[in-house]
């Protein structure tokens, strides 16, 4: 039930990059969710992904596609393929060799589509670990992207970067433990976010509490089903149907949860946000 004090939420049209999981499987393990011994169903993964893709279009968003490469089953997780603000695309440098061949494909795609493309020197996994909260970049480290990449992304975008240290290996990317609910905010306003407190070290939790006193604090139960690996346009928030507590919290704040099941892709350690890279600028739709 929506609180009587909840503000009216405004939808903002977004532009996303996605990749059809035609080669999805789990044949190696680079995060705690991946168990190669467990069978995967590629057709089911494609069908679940298609529902997410169709939902974005139904909501009026624009979706671009990058071609999947054989031998790179994790390419479906396009959020790791870069970080884009105002038409500038900062490319990825994947930590694990199993994904390193994806990086040139993403960088080539950005260049071919008119983005001012920057090739990184530091290990980073794109929007998996970099999230834009108002004018500030929240940057995760601890498992994948290095602290040096935080300094690099600050130089590339000339923005304040807030480093946050992840400590639970299940939440190895920032976008598994924190979500931006308001992609567009007025200058000086507090962006709406939600996060899983125990995924961060003490200093990071204190910084989040200071900067975002009105944030939604999500339960361990909802975090463990990748409830925070979600995508929001400012009004509609696409989340896992198993994150029932988070769903109720969103409704209370005036957001509209939309439930999309990506359970097959969770076998690879990814969810809704992992499959969604936001493209800001360079022919993006008007805010």
C-alpha positions, 0 to 999 in steps of 0.5 A, spaced: 500 500 500 502 506 498 503 511 504 499 517 504 505 521 504 509 518 498 510 523 492 508 522 485 513 518 481 515 521 474 517 516 469 523 518 465 524 515 458 531 511 458 535 508 453 538 501 454 543 496 451 542 489 451 544 482 449 540 476 447 543 470 451 543 465 445 549 462 448 548 462 455 550 456 459 554 455 466 561 452 464 565 455 469 565 459 476 567 466 477 562 468 482 558 464 488 552 463 484 555 459 478 555 451 479 557 448 472 554 441 475 547 444 475 544 444 468 542 450 464 536 451 459 538 456 454 531 456 451 528 458 458 534 464 459 532 467 452 524 466 453 525 470 460 530 475 457 525 476 452 520 478 457 524 483 460 526 486 453 519 486 451 517 490 458 522 495 456 519 497 449 512 496 452 514 502 457 516 506 452 524 505 453 529 504 447 533 498 447 539 497 442 542 490 441 549 488 441 550 481 437 552 475 442 559 472 441 559 464 441 564 462 447 562 468 451 555 466 455 556 472 460 555 477 454 548 477 456 550 481 462 551 488 458 551 492 465 558 490 465 560 492 458 561 499 460 559 506 463 556 511 459 554 518 461 553 524 456 555 520 450 562 518 453 563 511 454 568 508 458 569 501 456 570 495 461 577 491 463 574 484 465 578 481 471 577 474 469 580 471 463 573 468 461 570 474 460 576 478 457 574 477 450 567 481 451 571 488 452 573 489 444 566 487 442 563 492 447 568 498 445 567 497 438 559 497 439 560 504 442 565 507 437 560 504 431 554 508 435 557 515 436 559 514 443 566 518 445 569 512 447 575 511 452 579 505 453 580 503 460 587 502 463 584 499 470 580 493 471 573 495 471 566 491 470 562 497 467 555 499 470 556 493 474 560 497 479 559 504 477 552 507 478 550 514 477 546 517 483 544 524 481 551 528 479 555 523 483 558 516 481 557 510 486 563 506 485 564 499 488 570 495 489 572 489 493 571 483 488 571 485 481 573 493 479 579 495 482 580 502 487 584 505 481 578 504 476 575 509 481 580 514 480 580 513 472 572 514 472 573 520 476 578 523 471 574 520 465 567 524 467 570 529 471 565 527 477 565 526 484 566 518 485 564 515 492 568 508 493 564 503 496 567 496 499 563 490 498 564 484 503 559 479 501 562 475 495 555 473 493 554 481 492 560 481 488 558 487 483 555 494 486 549 493 482 547 486 486 547 490 493 544 497 491 539 500 486 538 507 483 530 508 484 531 515 481 535 516 474 533 523 474 533 528 480 533 536 481 540 539 482 541 538 490 536 533 491 537 526 494 536 521 489 532 515 491 536 509 492 535 502 495 541 498 498 543 491 502 546 494 508 550 488 510 553 487 503 558 493 505 563 494 510 562 499 516 565 505 512 561 504 506 555 503 510 556 510 514 557 514 508 551 511 505 547 513 511 550 520 511 548 521 503 542 517 503 538 518 509 531 516 506 534 510 502 530 504 502 534 498 506 532 492 503 532 485 507 537 479 507 532 475 504 530 480 498 537 481 497 539 474 496 534 473 490 537 479 487 532 483 489 536 489 488 539 487 481 533 492 478 532 497 473 528 503 475 525 509 470 523 513 476 516 510 477 516 503 474 521 499 478 523 492 474 524 487 480 525 479 481 518 476 483 521 473 489 523 480 492 516 480 496 518 485 501 522 490 497 516 490 492 512 492 498 517 497 500 517 500 493 509 501 493 509 504 500 514 509 497 510 511 491 513 506 485 510 501 481 514 494 481 513 490 475 515 483 476 520 479 471 523 472 473 530 471 470 531 465 475 535 462 469 540 467 468 541 468 476 544 461 475 550 465 472 550 470 477 546 476 474 539 479 474 535 484 471 540 490 472 546 485 470 542 485 463 541 492 462 546 497 460 544 504 460 546 509 455 546 516 457 547 521 451 549 520 444 542 520 441 539 517 447 531 519 448 530 526 451 529 526 459 
